[in-house]
Amino acid sequence: MVESNTTEPNDSDTMEEPQSPPLFPAKRWEEMTNAEKTFYREMPEETICDRWDTPQGQDVRAAIITVNTCAGSKADYSSIVGTIKTSWGKRKPAKTDLRGLDLSGYSNLIGDTIWAFDLSYSALHYSNFSDCELTGSDFSHSDILYADFANVDLSECNFSKTNLTLTSFCNSSLNGREGLGFQLCCERIRSRAIS
């Protein structure tokens, strides 16, 4: 009897490892599998921030800026990035996943035109907006936790119904005034959120 040198492949040789979802969701929260939801919900802060340094992150950032500087609107974000659920409750909608977005040093004044950003209904955890000009931008209904708005012009910005827990607004201005009143208001919000 002649022994064969070929071996039959077994199931472990042909099974592929499950692939992780991309760093940015490509679909709405309601369309995701439970594994995808868990991946995005449990993404560590470091990954949330570092993903913007990847080619995909740079493309998403450029697309968000382009949409806003071409008189676009948040509705156009669905073709750029998906949504995630950051607040739990039946009435809390999923939000555009812009967690960790870094627009530090960006100015929405291009030529003689101010392009107001629409970042409403967005998840902006750990985002960096320091040293920006964001006049007239809309952050309403967003979750902006642990973000940095230091030295930012926030004149005529809308933060209504926005969660600003542990977000820094040091030396920022609102409505053309130094941001002291706004900063004190945020300190009260922050202290209520902690207690």
N, C-alpha and C positions, 0 to 999 in steps of 0.2 A: 504494500500500500504506500502510495506517494503522498507525503504531506504537502499541503499547499502553503506558500508563503504569504498569500493574501488573506487578509482578515476581513470579516464582515463588519461593516460599520454598525456600531450600536447606537441606540437612541441618544446617548449623551454626546456623541460626536456630531450628530446632525442638528441638535437643538441649539438655537441661537439665544444668546443672552437678551433679555428684554432691553430695548433701547430707552434711555431717558428722554423725556420730552425736551424740546428746544428751550433755551433760557427765557424766551419770550413766548407767551401763549399766542397761538395763531387763530384761536376760536373763542367763542363766548363760553363763559363758565357753565351755562346750562347744557352745552354740547360736549363737555369734557367727560372722560371716564373718571371713575373714582380714583384710579392711580394717578392720573394727570392732576386732579384737584389736590390730592395729597402732596404731590411734588411741588406745586406752586405755593400751597399754603404753608408748607414746612421749609421752604427755601431759606437758608440762613442769610442774615444781613450782609455778610461779606460777599456772597454770591449775588445778592440783589444789586449791590453797588458795583461790583466788578464786571457784571454782565454788560454794562454800558461801554466798557473798554474793548469789547470784542467787535469784530467787523459787523455782526448782526446788530449789536447795540448802537454802533455809530450810524448804521443805516436807519434804524428806528428813530434815533434822535434827529437826524437830518430830515427825515420824512415828517416828523411832528413839527419842526420849525418851518418846513416848506408849506405844509397845510395851513399853518397859522399866518404865514406871511404872504399867502396868495388868497387872502380873504376866505379861507376855508372855514371849516367848522368841525366840532368834535365828532359829528356823524361820520366824517371821513376817516377817523382813527380806526374804525373796524377793519379796514383793509390793511392797516399797518400792524396792529397789535390787538390781542384778545382782551377779555375781561377776567377779573378774579373777584371772589367774594372776600371782603376784608372785615365786614361787619355782619354779625349773625342775627338773624331775625327775618321773619317772613316779609316784612315791608322794606328791608334794606336791599337795594339793588346791587348787582355785581358792578364793578367799576373798572375802567380802562387801566391796565397794568402798566403804570409808569413809575413803579416803586424804584427808588434809587436814582432817578433821573438827575443828571448833573448839567445844569444850565449856568453854572457860576460864571460871572463875567459877561453874560450875554445881554445885549440891549435890543429891545423890540422897537427901537427908533431906527428906521432904515430910510436914509435920505431925509425927506421932510415928513414922513408918514410914521405914525405910531401904530404898530400891529398888535392889537390886544389878543393875548393868547386865551384860548378857551380850554382850560384844564378842569372844567367842572366834571363832576361825577368820576373823578380819577383817584386811584390809589397812589399817593406820592410819599410813602414811608421812606425815611432816610434820604430824601432828595436834597440836593444842594442848589439853592438859588442865590447864594451870596454874591454881592456886588453886581446884581442885575438891575436892569430897568424893565419893569413889567407893568407899566402904567396901563390902567384900564382892563387888566386881565381878569378872567372869571375863574375862581377856584371854588365856587359854590358847590355844596353837597359832596365835597371831596373828603377823603381821609388823609390828613397831612400830619403824620406822627413822626417825631424825632427828626424833623427837617430843619434846614438852616436857611433863614431869610435875612441874614445879617447884611447891613448896608444896602438894602434894596429900596428902590423907589416903587412903592405900592399905591401911588395916587390913583384914586377911583377904582381900586380893585374890589371885587365882590368875594367876600369870604362867608356869605350867609350859609347857615346850616352846615358848616365845615368843622370837622374834628381837628383841632390844632394842638392836641396833647403833646407836651414836651417839645414844642417847636420854638426855635429861637428867632426873635425879631430884633435883635440888638442893633441899634443905630439905624433902623429903617424908618422911612417916612410914609405917611398915609395922608392923602388929601392935601399934599403940599406942606404939611407941618411935620416937625420932627416927631418921630413915632413914640414919644414918651407916653401919651395917653393910650395909644394902642398897645404898647408894651405892657403897661400896667393892667389893661384889660386882659391881655393874654396871660399875665402872671396869675390873675384871679382864676381864669379858666384852667390853667395848669394846676393850681393848688386844689381846685375842686376835683379835678380828674385823679389826683393822687390820693386824696382823702376819701 
